Amino acid sequence: MSNEPITITDTATPYLNFIAETKPDWMRKALKSTGWMMQKEIKQGIRSGAPGGRKYPNFMAPARRAAFESAFGAKLRKVYQSGGRAEREAWGSKSRNALLDMGISARTIGYSPLGKLSNAVGYQYDKSKQSVRVGWLSNSAKRLGERIEEGYTKQITEPMRKKLFAAGVPLPKGKSMFKIQPRHTYGPMKTALQPKLKPYIEGKIGDYAIYGPAAQSASRRNYKVR
C-alpha cells in the first residue's frame, strides 16, 4: 500500500555511515534532493498514465466525461460546449490517448490522469524523525488518492439517472452502479524508484565533495511514500 516505507538499499554501508557522521550537512542536503527527485518522478508517472510502467485502466472518454460532469453542474470547457471542437470533430467516445495520437494537445483535451491530484504529490522533511516523506501529504489528498488506488463503486440513484439522461448521457436500464477500477500508483512507483535511491544520494554527495553544498536541515536515510 501507499504508506509502506521506501528505503535506500543497504543504508548501513561504511561509506554512507562515514558521510552521515562526518558530513551531516552533505547527507541532509542529499536526502532532501532525493525527496524532490522522487516526488517529481511520481508526478511524471501519474501524468503519463503508467506510473512505474504499470498502465492505468482506461479512463472515461473526455467528451463523455465532460457531458457527465456537466449533468451535475460542472462548467463545460469551451472545447466541449455545443458547437465546440469536440462536437465538430466528433470526439465522441474517443479515448484521451486516441485524441493525443490525432495531434490534439493535452492542454486542449484536459482531463489528465487523476486530474489535479498529481499536483498534490510532494515531499516533507521531518527533523524529529530524520526522515523524508513523499506522496500525498494532506489528509484530503491522501483519502482521495488511496480511494482511487483501491477502486470503489457508486450506487446510481434515480435522480442521477434522470440528470444524465437530460444531459444526453443515458444509462442502460440494468446498470445500477458505477465501478471505478483500481489505479495503482505508489506500488509501481516504489518498485521503479527503489534502485535509484542509493546511487542518486551517492551521486549528490560526490557533487558536494567537488562543488560544496549549502547547509540544510537534518535528515536520515529513510523514506515513506504515502
C-alpha positions, 0 to 999 in steps of 0.5 A, a space after each residue: 500500500 501507499 504508506 509502506 516505507 521506501 528505503 535506500 538499499 543497504 543504508 548501513 554501508 561504511 561509506 554512507 555511515 562515514 558521510 552521515 557522521 562526518 558530513 551531516 550537512 552533505 547527507 541532509 542536503 542529499 536526502 532532501 534532493 532525493 525527496 524532490 527527485 522522487 516526488 517529481 518522478 511520481 508526478 511524471 508517472 501519474 501524468 503519463 498514465 503508467 506510473 512505474 510502467 504499470 498502465 492505468 485502466 482506461 479512463 472515461 472518454 473526455 467528451 463523455 466525461 465532460 457531458 457527465 460532469 456537466 449533468 451535475 453542474 460542472 462548467 463545460 470547457 469551451 472545447 466541449 460546449 455545443 458547437 465546440 471542437 469536440 462536437 465538430 470533430 466528433 470526439 465522441 467516445 474517443 479515448 484521451 490517448 486516441 485524441 493525443 495520437 490525432 495531434 490534439 494537445 493535452 492542454 486542449 483535451 484536459 482531463 489528465 490522469 487523476 486530474 489535479 491530484 498529481 499536483 498534490 504529490 510532494 515531499 516533507 522533511 521531518 527533523 524529529 524523525 530524520 526522515 523524508 516523506 513523499 506522496 500525498 501529504 494532506 489528509 484530503 489528498 491522501 483519502 482521495 488518492 488511496 480511494 482511487 488506488 483501491 477502486 470503489 463503486 457508486 450506487 446510481 440513484 434515480 435522480 442521477 439517472 434522470 440528470 444524465 439522461 437530460 444531459 444526453 448521457 443515458 444509462 442502460 436500464 440494468 446498470 445500477 452502479 458505477 465501478 471505478 477500477 483500481 489505479 495503482 500508483 505508489 506500488 509501481 512507483 516504489 518498485 521503479 524508484 527503489 534502485 535509484 535511491 542509493 546511487 542518486 544520494 551517492 551521486 549528490 554527495 560526490 557533487 558536494 565533495 567537488 562543488 560544496 553544498 549549502 547547509 540544510 536541515 537534518 535528515 536520515 536515510 529513510 523514506 515513506 511514500 504515502 
